[in-house]
């Protein structure tokens, strides 16, 4: 006889409350305003005061939502990291780690290619602005920390073992390939799909 308690579906996650939904809405609106101003005026010539005024906020309120001006641009990357990490964990256990990493990036490929002009504009801004590139690198290190444990599990390695650098090396290399593909996508103005460029970049390390 089956124990119904042991086979019951886990409790679904609690949906975000009103405060969290309002915060997410404000952050999205500020990001939209900021990206428009950055595109029109350039990152360096756009001030936090301008962004706050356009978004109907005070400067102090703006910085309660975002720690820095760079964070306004890169805010969405935190959600992207979570989606990629979840997609990676959902890949079949028998899949090779490098293949699992490539397939996990499909989440980003789909989102980016649904709004190519917007994404290309964002990537141009990122690549042309040194402070954004530096902050983006910091965030990618956070991505790496999130993804390494899953790759370590697949390799039956411990992410805490410095003598086994394989999980960190694989994730770092995959993220570098993602960056290379994104740069190529901008350079060719999106005429070649991001998926193809990512396949070429990651495939180069297995030839």
QUIBELMO-V991666 format. One record per backbone hydrogen bond with DSSP energy under -1.0 kcal/mol. CO is the residue of the C=O (numbers start at 0). NH is the residue of the N-H. Records with the same first field share a line. If there is no record, write none. Layout:
CO->NH  NH
This chain:
2->6
16->20
17->21
18->22
19->23
20->24
21->25
22->26
23->27
24->28
25->29
26->30
27->31
28->32
29->33
30->34
31->35
32->36
33->37
34->38
35->39
36->40
37->41
42->45
46->50
47->51
48->52
49->53
50->54
51->56
57->61
58->62
60->63  64
61->65
69->73
73->76
74->77
75->79
76->80
77->81
78->82
79->83
80->84
81->85
82->86
83->87
84->88
85->89
87->90
91->94
95->99
96->100
97->101
98->102
99->103
100->104
102->105
103->106
104->108
105->109
106->110
107->111
108->112
109->113
114->118
115->119
116->120
117->121
118->122
119->123
120->124
121->125
122->126
123->127
128->132
129->133
130->134
131->135
132->136
133->137
134->138
135->139
136->140
137->141
138->142
139->143
140->144
141->145
142->146
143->147
146->150
147->151
148->152
149->153
150->154
151->156
157->160
160->163
164->168
165->169
166->170
167->171
168->172
169->173
170->174
171->175
172->176
173->177
174->178
175->179
176->180
177->181
178->182
179->183
180->184
181->185
182->186
183->187
184->189
185->188
187->190
192->196
193->197
194->198
195->199
196->200
197->201
198->202
199->203
202->205
